[in-house]
Amino acid sequence: MSKRTYFGTDGIRGQANQHPMTAEVALRVGLAAGKVFHRGGDRRHLVVIGKDTRLSGYMIEPALVAGFASVGMDVRLFGPLPTPAVAMMTRSMRADLGVMISASHNNFADNGIKLFGPDGYKLSDAHELQIEALMDEGLQEGLAEPRALGRVKRIDDAQARYVEIIKATFPRNLSLSGMRVVIDCANGAAYKVAPTALYELGAEVIEVGISPDGTNINEECGSTYPGAMANAVREYRADIGIALDGDADRLVICDERGQVVDGDQIMAIIAGAWAAQDRLAGGGVVATVMSNLGLERFMAARGLTLERTPVGDRSVMARMRDGGFNLGGEQSGHVILSDFSTTGDGMIAALQVLAVLVAAQKPMSSLARQFEPVPQILKNVRFSSGQPLENAKVQQAIADGASSLKGSGRVLVRASGTEPLIRVMAEGDDDRQVAKVVDSIVAAVKAATAA
């Protein structure tokens, strides 16, 4: 595969007003993606654009609009809206392309551009490379004639549409009446839609992180800072807490005591309930190499499989589509329920957990720990040059570690896709042995980088 210049593992991302997250690059994305998804013919071509609440969205959005309109694409602007909502609306509005302006769980200084095809799925590598090739062309290439320029409108009911869509995923025979729910929206894209959906389903809603000011997205709130959610749950004696990230495509939950429930446990809750209802497709769940061994054992005990993929929700979704699975996700809280959505959706996942909770008529603490996680240690080693993983002594340390844990654990060593880091992870039943294995591999990697 050709080397990427702009696109990373999840779109284009960087610090706002610095390459590649500049107005010029956004303009080039609009020009290039507009050309790729302008299919010819007489019909109008349409792109829909959503964003989170970052200040830099006001810079990136108009630059994208200018690019798309200048190659003859009509544009519909949603304003603040979760990433999964943009994916849904791309398909439901029969758009040729969907765009989300967000850097997800990063702080406000960063921003990003994610693209969705007309089917609502993230773009393939081939499409991203095609767009990259066109981005470096001259800005005068392939522009529309004056009469063929795109028209731009705001869609005022986008948030209401999404609220109705996610409410429809909650079982009709159940209600959240009598349930006290804390929702932390991370001062991000879901700050209006998430509390509204929960309220309309009957819950008493305690809102956290619903006052975005352009610079406070993910700041001491949301899924990357679950303490705010947990504190509110304890203060208001809520039944459950839900914390989303800045673009609401992932979540973490806490029980009524404020104990945090990660993505692995959330997948186990949903998988167990769906399997009992004969709703779990594919015979199991798709997760990444980072998911805890405890989840794998939980699935196996129920005659179900856990299929592992490389890190990234795109890899998870690809395997789900290939294998006919309808549940997958990541330990970090990306949970994909393909019966309802083409990408991770924090609110839809939360509503499925709430459905299990309401039906069980038990406190969340009794459901929160579906399996006992095995001790898992992850350490990062920064390097400045070379390929440490190709070093013979590093390879030997990895092999020795895997051998020592055989049958009771596993070792995973990989290079980060976004930083010059080697990530060393091991897990197993004996926490001291796990720590010993990780430290041994870390020492070998450090020695290799120092050589």
N, C-alpha and C positions, 0 to 999 in steps of 0.2 A: 504494500500500500504506500502511496506517495506520502511524503512528509507534509504535515499540516503546518500552515503559517499562522492561521488565525483561530481555527476551531480546536477546542480541547475536548475533554471527555463529556462535557455538557454545554455545548455551545461556545460562544466567545465570551471571555470574562477577563476583567482586569480593573485596575484602579481608574475611577472616573477622571476624564480629561488627560489621561496618559495613554499612550499606545498600548494595546489596541482599542481601548474603550474611549475613543474620541468621536467627535461629531463627524469628522471626515470618514472614519472607518464605518460608522453607522450609515452614512450616506452611501458608501460603496456596497455595504451589505444590501441596502434597499435596491440599488441599481442592479447588482448581480443576481440576487435571489428573485427579483422581479422578472429579469430576463429568463432565468431558468424555469420559472413557473408560469410564464406567459405562454400559453399553449398555442397561440395563433388562432385564426378564425375570427368571425365577426362578433362573438359574444364578449361581454365585459369580463375582465378578470379581477378577482377580489382578494385582498389580504386583510386579515383582522389583526389588531395589535392590542395587547394588554400590558400592564406594568404593575410593579409594586409601588411602594411609597417613597422611594429614594429621591432626593433632591435632583440627582443627575438624570432622572427620567425625563425631566423637562427639557434637557439638552438632547438626549438620544432620540426621544420619540419624534420630534419634528424633523430631525436629520433623516431618520428612516422613512418618514412620510414623504419627504422631498424626493428621495431616491425611488421609492415605489411609484409615486405619481408621475415622475419624469419618464418612466418607461411604460406608462399606460395602465398601471394597476390602480383600480379603485381601492380606497382604504376606509376601513371602519375602525374607529377608536373606542375601546371599552373603558379606558381609565383604570383605576386600581381594581385588579381581579386576580384570583389565584391562577397559577400556572395550569393546573388541570382544567380549570374553567375555559381557558383560552383553547386548549386542545379540543375540548368538547364543542365549543362554539365554532371552531374552524370547520368541523365536520357538519354540525347542524345547520350552519349558514351556507353550506356548499362553497366555502372559500377555497381558493387555490393554495393558500398558504396562511399559517398562523405564526405570530411572533409574540414572544413574552420578553419584556425588558425587566430583568431581575438578576441579582447575584445570590438568590436563595438565602442561605443562612449566614452569609458574610456580613460584615458591618457596612454601614451606609456609604463609606468611601469607595467601595467597589460597586460595579454594576456588570450586567451581562446581557447577551442576546441569545435567546433560544428559539429555534425554528421548528414548526410542525408542518407536515405535509397535509394534503387534502383529506387523508384518512384519519387525521388526529394523532398520528404517531410521530415521534421525533425523527428527523431526517436520517437517511442512510449515510454511511461514509461516502458513498459514490456521489450523492447529491451535495454533501458538504464540500468535497474536493472540487466539484464542478463550479460551485459558487466561489470558492477561493480563487480558482483560475480566472474567473471573470472580474473579481475584485481588483486585480492589479492592472486591468485595462485602463485606457484613458477615460476620463469622465464624460467625454463627448460621444462615446461609442453606444450605438443602439438606442438613442433617445427617440421618444414618440413625437409624431407631428403635433402641432399645436392643438388641433381638434381632438386628438387621441389621448391627451393628458388625462391622468386619473383624477377622479373626484373623491373628496374626503368628507366623511361625516362622523359625528359622534353617535354611539348607540347608548341611549339613556337607560334602557331596561336590561342591560347585560347582567347586572348583579341580581336582579329579580329572577331572571331566567335560570341562573345557576342555582339560586336558593331552591327553586322548584325542582330542579333536576336532582339535587342531592337529597332533598326531603323524600323524593320518590324511591330512594334506595333503602329507606327505613321500612321495616315490615308494617303493613297497614293494620294488622291486628294488635300492634303494640303502641304504647304512648309513653312519652317522657314525663307525663303528669306526676307530680310528687317528687321528681328527681331534681336535686340541687347540683348544678354543674358549673364548674369554673372553666372558662375558656380564655386562654392566653393567645392572642393573635399576633404577638411579636411586633406590634405597631407596624404591621405589614399588610400584604394584599388582601387578607381575609377579615380586616378589622370591622367591616360592615356585614358581610355575608354570613360569617360563622355564628355570631350571636343571634342573628335574625333567624337562621335555620333552626337552631336549638330552641329558641323561644316559641316558634311556630309549631314545633313538635311537642310542646307542652312543658318544657323544662323551666325551672327557675334558674336564671342565668346570672352568674357573677362574672363580670368582664374585666380582663386584664390586658394591657398592651393594645388599647384601641384608640390611642391618641397620637397618631403619627405626625411628626413635624418636619419630615424630610431627612432628619439626621439621627433619629432614635430607633430605627428599625433594628431588631435583634439585640438592642442594648439592654442587657440585664433582664431579658424577658424572652419568651418563646422557647422552642424545643432545645436550643443550645444553652439555655439558662433555666432549667426546670425548677429552680428554687423559688422563683416568683409564683409559679403555679402552685407548688406544694405549700408555700406559706399561705396563699389565699384559701386553699382547701381546708387547712387547719383552722384558719381564722374564722371562716364562715361555716365550718362544719359541713362541707359539701360532701356529696356521695362519690364524686369522681372529678379529676382534673384533666384537662386536655390542653396541650401546648403545641402550637403550630410553629413552623419556621416562617421566614419573611415572605415566601411565595406560596406557602400553605400546601406544598406537595409532600411534606412529611410531618410526623407528629411524635410526641411521647405522651404518655398518660401517667397519672399517679392515682393511687387508691385513696380511700377516705382518711388514711393516716399520713398521707404525703409521701408514701414510698413510690419511687419512680419505676415505671414499667417500660422496658425498651422495645424496639421493633421486633426482636426475636419472640418475646413473650406475647406481643400483640398478634403476631402471625400464628402462634400456637393457640391462642384463644379462638381466633376466627377459624383456623383449620379444624380444631376439635369440634366446634359447633357445626360447621358446614359438613364435615364428614358424617356426623350423627344424623344430619338432615338429608344425606345423600346429595349434597350440593357441591362437593369438592371435586372439581374436574382434574383429570390427568393422574389421579392416584397419589397426589402428594402436593408439595410446595416447592417453589424455586427460590433459592436464597443465594447469597454470595459466599465466597470463601471465608468471609469474616464472621459469619453467623456461628453461634456457639454450638459446640458438640452436643450440649444438652438438648438443643432443639432437634438435632438429628436423631438422638435416642428417643425423644418424645414421639417423633413421627414413626420411627421403626416399631415402637411398642404398640402402635395402632395399625400396623400393617401398611403404613404409608411411606412414601419416599421423600427424601430431601435432596433435590438436585442443586448442585452448586455451580455458580458462574463466576467470572471475574467481577471485581468491584465495579459498581455503576448500575443505575436502574435501567439503562439502555440494554445492557447485557442480560439482565433479569427478564425484561420484557421480550427480548428476542427468543430466549429459551421457552418462555411461557407460550408464545405464539407457535413455535415449532412443535412443542410437546402437548399442546392442548390443555395447559394448566390455566386455572382462573385465579390463583392466589400466589403471590410472590413478593419479595421485598428485601430490605436490608436491615441490619441490626440498628442502624442509625435512625430508622423510623420511616423510610420510604416504603410504603405498603401499596402494592398494585393489585387492584381487584378488577380484573379485566371484564367481568360481567357488566361493569358500570363505567369504566374509564380506561383510556389508553395510556395513562401514565400514573405515577403515584399521586394519591389524593388524600391529604390528611383528614379532611372532614368526612369523606365517605368511609374511611377506615375507622374513624372514631364512632360513627353511627353504627357500624357493624358490631363494635365492642359494646356499645350501649344497648344494642338489641340483645346480646347475650346476657348482659347484666340485668336488664329488665325481666327477661324470660326466666332467669335463674332465681330471682327474688332473694338474692344473697348480697352481702356487702362486697365491694370491689376487691377488698383484700383477700377474699376467699378464691378469687379467680386470677389474681394478678401474677401468681407464681405457678404457672402451668408445669414447669420443669425446674429442676435444680441446675443452674448453670455450673459448668465445670470451671475451675480456675483458669483464667485466660489473661495472659500478659502480652502487651504490645509495647515495643520500644522503637524509636526512630533514630537512625544514625545519619547525620548529614555528611555529604561528601562533596568535594570540589571538582574532581575530574576522574576520568577513567570509568571502568565498568566493574565495580567491586564484586558483583555477583558472579563474574567470570573467573575470579581468583580460585585457584585449586584448593587453598586452605579454607576458604569460605565454604566452598562446596563440600569439603570433608566435614566441617563443623555442622553443616546442615544435615548431612547424611547421618552423622553420629547422633545428633539430637533426635532425628526422626526415629532412629533405631531404638534409642533408649525409651521413647514414648510409645513404641509400637503396641497396639492393642488397647492402650488406655489414653491416647491423646494424639495430637498431630502438630506439625510445624508448618508455618507458612512464612516465606521470606520473599518479598517483592519490592521492586522499585516503585516509588510514587509516580503517578502520572502527571502530577502538577508541580512537584518540587524536587530538588536534588536530595532526596532522602531514600534510604533503604529501610523498609518497614519489616521488623522482625517480630513475629507473633508465634506463640506456642500456647497450647492448652492441654490439660490432662487432669486426671483425678488427684494426682499428688502435686500440690502447689509448690512444694520445695523443689521437686524435680523439674517442674515447668520453669521456675525461676532460674535454675541452674542451666537449663538448655538455652534459654533466651540470652543469659549473660555470656555463655560460651560463644554463641553465634555473633552477638554484638561485638565481643572482643576481637573475633576473627575479621569482621567487617572493618572495624577501626584500624586494625593492623594493616589490612589491605589498602585502605585509603591513605595511610601514613607512608606506605612504602614508596 
